[in-house]
Every structure is written in C-alpha cells, then in structure tokens.
Amino acid sequence: MAIILHNSTLKLKIETPGEKYRGSRFDWNGTVTGIWYKGKKILSQEKKLFSRNIRIYGRGLHNEFGIKDAVGYDEAAPGGFFPKIGTGWLVRDDKPYYFYTQYIIDPLEFSFKKISDTKAVFMCDSGIRNGYGYRYIKTLELLNDTFKVSYELENTGEKKIETTEYVHNFLLPGAKSTGPHLELKFNWEFDDKKLTERVNIDDIMEFTSNGIKFKKTPELEFFAGGIWESRKAEPTANSAWILEDSASGIVMSESCDFITCHMDVWGHNRCLSPELFKKISLESGKTEKWNRTYSFSMMH
C-alpha cells in the first residue's frame, strides 16, 4: 500500500517497491506517483491515455540509474545478470543495452518505513554478483512548501560503479494540457542551435536565452536533447529548473546540490519532463550522497 506524506500545503503519494510498477527500467525504491499542492494535482504519466500500463511505464517523479550507461552490462554474458540500481538484477540479452527493453528481473529485497507524516525512508541491498554490489537509501521529507529527496548509494562490491541518475519528472501542474500557459526556465543560459537532438520541437517551442515557452499544445511527443551541453558559460551554481504555469498559478522548481552532467526536456500533450542528470563514479567501499529539492509557490 502506498505511503502518504502531508503537511498544511503539500501531499505526496509514494508507491512502495513492487506495489504497481514492476518494469526493468525505473527505480522501485520509493516512487512519488502523486503530488498535490494546495489541493491542485501536479503529476502526470509517461504514456498518454489508453496506452498506459502502470506495471512497465513511468509515472510521477520516476528516477532511473543508467539509462545509457548500464552498470556491468558489457561484462555479463547473454543470459547473465547485471545490476540495475534500485530495480533488481536483470538478465542480459544478446543485443546492446536499451532502456526500453523489458529485461527479465530478479527483484531485490526492499524495506521501507514511514517515520512521520512528513518523512519516509526506503532501502534496498543488492547483495554481490559479478563483483558488483550496493546499498541504496532514499529519504523523502516535507518542509512547508518544499520536499527533499535524499539519496545515499554505497558501493559494497569490488568493482567501481560508473553510471548516471536522473528523474523523469512527469509534470502536469493543475492537470491541464501542455501548452502556452507553461514556461520552463533554467539557471544557466544556452544556445538552442547547439542542441544535440531535436524531435518535433521547432513548431511548438520558442526558446529564450535560459528557457522554453510553448507556442501551442503539441500533437506528438517532443524531445530537446543536450540543453546542458548547449550552455553558453560554465556554471556558477548548482543546477536547477523552474516551471511556471499561468493556468493554475503554480510555480514549481527542482534544485540540486550538484552540477548536472546532462539535461534534456521531453514530453507530450499532457506531460512535460525536465531531466537533470547526476554523474556517479563510486569506488569500492565508498558512499555518495546527493539531494534533489522540489519547491512550490503561487504566481503573484
């Protein structure tokens, strides 16, 4: 059963591991599938209506380790196991790793605890296979109009863990469609002509020096790749984005305690997903900690 956290302005619904989502791509270790700010719904889903399968597709704030840099995949023989952090031990096939593939899963042992109405902790321990192993703790805590997701990853194996982590923020403030009422801003300037990938964006997006406005509601899925790589200068602060929704009046932001290594924006007619990537390089016996903080307010 899902865990509910709440205070006077925020309500979070957190899915427990394996409760609904059982796919091989995203993290099972405490997934925020619902946010309400002052009673207004904030989150959406990966797939549009009538093509949703909550067992294999993402919802809410669904994070993922190793979308393109799967740990141990190249070392495993076809039919052998490789670790997908927060998900389980996956069975390798005879093709290159592809995040959309639904790999056979040997699930992890998960534990979780609701500490209070405003705090919950989720944990998994992978054990050791092929020299790889980890212990992964995710803590979620509410404070006024803000909540923080804290990550702790310990390398318990012999081999180094090199990968990335990001959150597929499936956003839809006020449960409206994606469109001209939304404006997404970043805390760095970039040149949209230097994007590494452009899919269905030229007719629907207007780029500013540090953000994106929408000309209309998109009909197709869109993708703007490499927004961080297109930056005009090196950073002077940790990475963040802000989403303003003039229809609902909601302002939402994500700020990190790290400088991103990559940033994309993806979405469809009922979803907008800004994605800040965290680079992980973890030697045996070492632990890395990082935070993502989500804040909410109303437009003035």
Phi, psi and omega in degrees: 000141182296152175262133178251124171250146181201153168221203186288339183237335186242144172226129178241136171251121184243118180285134178280156187302124179079002182299311178229303180289128180222026180280173184262001184267304191267163178296135174266349195277067178085086184253125177283108182257351178212134171228133172234125177247118185051040177083355182264132182287141187246326195257160181228203184222162180298315185259152178287171177306145176074358174232021182269139171222102189293349179281338184232349181248158185284154176214151172064226176260089187252109182269163184213139172258131171071051179297326179237349184234065182296130183293128172072007185293313184292338180277336182280141174281154174309130185092349178269171184264147169222152186274131168249109190299130179080000184242300180162188172268121183259150179268121181290143171259195185262016180244166173300153180300136177219123189297334179282343178296136175268094182283152173296136186243133163258101189295160178274170169269120181249152171221154181204158181208133171274111183283319181201185178294346184238008183210138176216150182232136180234142183215147170217149179232121189280340194072188185240129171216138177055027180085358180256147175186155181201160168237131190228122180240132175237127180241132178241131184216134179264143173212107180056239182266025187221148164222151183242137173251116181252132181247141173223119183237119178251130177275105182264358179266188180268333186265149179293142176258116177236115183195193175227160173226139175212167176245124172280089183283095181278093190255144172203074184302133179071006178061029175266178176281162170292140181174196187298345179283352181258138171224127182250129182235149177242160180266034170210157177267148181216165180249109185296341178289345181257012176302144182279340179207139179225116180232112175056039182249338191294328181271346186245343185247144169241123183266135169259183181293335181222028180186191185224132169244156180253133177280328182199174175285126182288147175266333183243163172298143181234159182206123174246108187259142174078036179295325176290317180296340181268012183297151181272340182208163177287151188288152173244000180209163175296159190281148181200156169226158177228132176244121178252131181239104183288342179287314180264343184083005184274137171244126182232144179219156170235126175236143184244160175263026178216164173267124185298156174255352183192149179210130177232163170230127182230159174174185174211196189292344179228033179197139174228127186230099169277137189229111178259121185266141176251127176276133181238126176222102195232112178286159177306133178083355182264160179232139175237139179234142175206162184229149168234126182245127180252128183235151184225146174202178176249145178295147181265000000 
